[in-house]
Structure formats: structure tokens, C-alpha cells
Amino acid sequence: MTGERAPRRRGPGRPRQDEAEGGPGTQERIRLAAREVFAERGYDKTSVRGIAKVAGVDPALVHHYFGSKDDLFAAAIEMSMEPALVVPAVIGEGPDGIGERLARYFLGVWENPVTRAPLLAVIRSALTHEAAAKVLRGLVLRRVLERVAADLDVPDPTFRAELAASHMVGIAILRYVLRVEPLASADPEDIVALVAPTLQRYLTED
């Protein structure tokens, strides 16, 4: 019919105008839904469509804000680790006590049931899926430990960060995934007391 404009078609991943106006609140809802679904189903059994359903949005909106499933996985896990907040907190007081602060942060994330569930998903998935392993490397190593080590200006910061990562990820696997005793039921403060000096040596000693 003349005089009427046909509705504009959206390109792939482009949200409707009303969806785009959801803004940061919508993005946060998607991230929370992604964290919940990844924690419940694991990486391989989770789909963007399933996350969109839980978040109550169109799947195209998920792609618009977060891109691929891998990117969304990284965003969901980052909510648990919060590297932008933890790095300044760990290094802010200088090298003295950095091993204890790092150990306390790492165990604190794992001891919290809300943040533990998605991290369990990423650890388990990383053993069989390269995409999940990439997320784990990116967050634990590059986003946290390498930045901490580089700020301390010590020799071989990448190697030192990898040693620290291997120590903490190993503890996470034995304590929270495999639940090996007596580590699985040990008091977190006892673990911090034993682990902190080793992390301190990795990150500060020449």
C-alpha cells in the first residue's frame, strides 16, 4: 500500500530498538543468566539460545552484546573473578604480603558458593574443551597473575605467573573438583598460611 514504509529488517545480531534500549541492565541480566546456565550445564551443553531464554531476551540480543558463545562464557566467568577489582587490591600495598593477599583472594572466590559454581564449570570444561581452557588461561593467568607479576617488576614475570597459577589451579582441582581429603575439608585459613609463602617467593624473590 502506498504511503506506508516497510519495517526495517535487522541485520544479524542487531537488536530491536526496544531491546537496544535495555542498556547495561539487560547486559547484566544476560551475564547472570549465562553464569547460571554454564554452572548448571557446563560449557558443551550450554547454548546461546538457552541463555537467552533464561535471561528473557532474543538470542540476537545476546550475540549483539557479547558476540560468540566463547565471549559470553568469558564474560560470565569474569563476573566471579572480577580481575579489574582484584588486581589493584592485591598489588596496592606493595610486594610485602602479596602472596597472602593473592591466596586469600583466590580461596575466597572458591569458597563463595555463588562464584564457585561457574568456576567449577570452567575447570571441568577446560579439561576437554579448548575454548574453556582459553578462558581459564586468559582470566587466571593473563588478566590476574601476569598483571600482578608485571607490576612487581620482577624477572621472568610470565614464568612466575604460570608457577603461581599452577599452584592455585592445582589446589582448586584437588579441593573443589576431586575433593581429595584432607585438603577438601581443610580450613581455608590453614591453606592460606601454607600456600602464601610459596606464592610470595614465586612473585617477589629474585
N, C-alpha and C positions, 0 to 999 in steps of 0.2 A: 504494500500500500504506500503510495507516495506521501512524502512529508514525514515519514517515520524513519528514524535512524535504527539500523540493525544493532543489536547489542554487540559490544566489542568482545572479541574472543581473547581469552587469556592464553599467554604462551605457557610452555611447560614450567611448572614450579612457581608460576606467578599467582599470588593470592587475589581473591576478590577484594574490592575496595573496603568492604566492611570487615573482612578478615585482616587486611593490612593494618587497619586502624586498631587492631588488638594490641599492638605495640609490645613493650617489654613484658607486660603481664602475660601475654599469650606465649611469648618465648619461654618464660619461666614455667608456665604450665606444661609446655611440651617437654622441657628438660626434666621436670619432676616425673612426668609420665614415663619418659624414657628410662630414667633411673629405676623406677618401679618395675617396668616390664623387663629390662635387661637383668635385673636382680632376680626376678621370678623365673624367667625362661632361659637365660643365658644368651650369648651372642648369636649362635647359629639358629635358634628357634624364634628369634625376635625379628619382626618386620616393621618397616616404616608405617605400613597401614595399621598394624596392631597398636603401635604407639599413638598414632593419630586418633584411633578410636577411643583409647583411654583418655587422651587429652581433650577429646571432643572437638577436634578440628579436622579440616580437609587434609588428606595426605600431601596435596600440593603445597600447603602452607608449611608443612614440616620441611619439605625439600627447599622451599623458598628461604627459610630462616637458617637451616642447618646443612643443606647440601645432601651429602650421601649418608647412608647408614653408618659408615665408619666415623664420619664427622659428628654425627649425633651421639654415637657411642662415646667418643672422646669428651663431648660436652657434658654428657650425663655423669661420667666418672669424675670429671673435673669438679663437679659440684661437691663431691665427697672430699677431695684432697685440697681444694682451694689454694693452688700454688701462689697466686698473686698475693694472698694474705700471709701464708706461712713463711715464705722466703724472707721478707723483711723482719718477721718476728724471730726467726731462727738466727739471722746474722746481725740483727740490730744491736746486740750487746757486745759484739766483737767475738774474737776467737775463743776466749775463756768460757767454758761451759757449753760450747756449741754442740758437742756430742750428746750431752744430756738433753738439751732442748730439742734436738732432732729426733732422738729416740722417744722422747715423751710425746712429741707431735705425732710421730708415726703410729705408736701404740694407741694414742688417744683416738685417732681416726678409726683404727680397727676395733677398739673396744666399744665404740658407739654403734649400737645395732642399726641405726638408720644409715650410717655411712659404710658399715661393714658389708651389708648385703650386696651392693653393686660392686664393691671391691672383690668380694668372693667370686662374683660373676666374671670379672675381668681376669682374675688369676686363673680360674678354671678354663676359661675360654682361650687364654693366651697359650696354654699348653698344646692346643690343637688348631688354633686359627691365627694366621699371621696378622690379620687386621687387628685382632685383640692384643696380640703381642706388641704390635707397633704402638698402640695406645698406651700400653703399660710402659714401654720404653720411653715414650715421649713425655709422659706425666711424671713418673717416678725418677727417671734419670735426668732428662734434659730440662724439664720445667722446674724441678726442685733441686736435685743434688748437684747437677753441673753448675747451676746458678749460685748455689751456696759455696761450692768449692772455688769457683772463679772469683767470687767476691773476696775470698780469703787470700787470694794471690799467692797460692802455693804451687810448687812444681807439679806437673802432670795432673791437673785438676780433673780431666776426664777419667783417667785411670782410677784416681782416688774416689771419684763419684761412683764408678762402677763397683768398686770394692764395697763401699758403703751400701749401695743398692743391693748387692748380692747378699750381704749380711741381713738386711731388713726384710727383703723379699723371702729369703730362706726361713726366717722366723715366722713370717706370715703364713707360709705354706705349711710348716710343721704345726703351728699353734692353731690356726683357724681352718685350714683345709683338711689336713690329715689328722689333726687333733692328737698328736703324739704326746703321751704323758712321760714325765711330769710337766713338760713345757705348756701343754694345753690348759692346765689348771693353775699354773704358777701366778703369783701376784704380779700385776704389771709393774709395780714399783721395784720388785726384785729383778725383773728383766731389765728395766731401765738402768738399775745400778750396775749390772754386769755388762750390759752392752755399751753404755755411754762411753767408757774409757777407750774401747776399741774404735768407735766412730770418731772420737776426738783425735786419736792417733792417725787414723786414715786422712782426716781433713786438715790437720794443722801441723803435724810434725814433718820436718824436712827429711 
